[in-house]
Amino acid sequence: MLHLTQEQQHIMQQIVIDVPAGQLSAELKRRGVAADAKVHVVVEFLDDGKLPMTVISEAGRAQDWLANEPDLYDDSDLVERAS
């Protein structure tokens, strides 16, 4: 099992696992993730075997330029709607 010191516990790792939902716990265990470790899981349903456009875009870094753009709007632009 993977045991981390207090300092190491603040390091974030990303693991991409492509397994059926029922096999996720076994796969995490196989990779050495402790059963009591906190994990953040994102689930994507891939019905037809094709990757969603967002995954393709992210993998191709197509939206990276947005990080260099200044914010066009901020909280001061919000308008309260009358109820």
C-alpha positions in Angstrom: 0.0 0.0 0.0 1.0 3.6 -0.6 1.7 5.4 2.7 2.5 9.1 2.6 3.9 11.5 5.2 2.0 14.7 6.1 4.1 16.7 3.6 3.6 14.2 0.8 -0.2 14.1 1.4 -0.5 17.6 -0.1 0.9 16.5 -3.4 -1.8 15.9 -6.0 -1.4 13.1 -8.5 -3.6 12.5 -11.5 -4.4 9.0 -12.6 -6.6 8.3 -15.6 -8.2 4.9 -15.4 -10.4 3.5 -18.1 -12.2 0.6 -16.4 -15.8 -0.4 -15.8 -17.2 1.3 -12.7 -17.5 -2.0 -10.8 -13.7 -2.5 -11.2 -12.6 0.9 -10.1 -11.8 -0.1 -6.4 -9.8 -3.1 -7.5 -7.9 -1.0 -10.0 -7.1 1.7 -7.4 -5.9 -1.1 -5.0 -3.8 -2.6 -7.8 -2.1 0.8 -8.3 -1.3 1.1 -4.6 -3.9 3.6 -3.6 -4.8 3.0 0.1 -8.5 2.1 0.7 -8.8 5.1 3.1 -7.2 7.6 0.7 -9.4 10.5 -0.4 -9.9 10.6 -4.2 -11.7 12.9 -6.6 -13.4 10.9 -9.4 -14.8 12.3 -12.6 -17.1 10.0 -14.5 -17.6 10.2 -18.3 -20.1 8.0 -20.0 -18.8 6.9 -23.4 -21.7 5.3 -25.1 -20.4 4.9 -28.7 -16.7 4.5 -27.9 -15.9 7.9 -29.4 -14.1 10.5 -27.2 -16.2 13.6 -26.3 -15.2 16.8 -28.1 -14.1 18.3 -24.7 -11.6 15.5 -24.1 -10.2 15.8 -27.7 -10.0 19.6 -27.2 -8.2 19.3 -23.9 -5.8 16.7 -25.1 -4.9 18.9 -28.1 -4.5 21.9 -25.8 -7.0 23.8 -28.1 -8.2 26.1 -25.3 -4.9 26.9 -23.7 -4.9 30.3 -25.3 -7.7 31.3 -23.0 -5.4 31.3 -20.0 -3.5 34.2 -21.6 -6.6 36.3 -22.3 -7.6 38.9 -19.7 -11.0 38.4 -18.0 -13.5 40.3 -20.0 -16.1 40.4 -17.2 -15.9 40.4 -13.4 -18.4 40.5 -10.5 -19.0 44.3 -11.1 -20.7 43.4 -14.4 -23.4 41.4 -12.7 -26.9 42.8 -12.8 -29.5 41.8 -10.2 -32.7 40.7 -11.8 -36.0 41.8 -10.3 -37.9 38.8 -8.9 
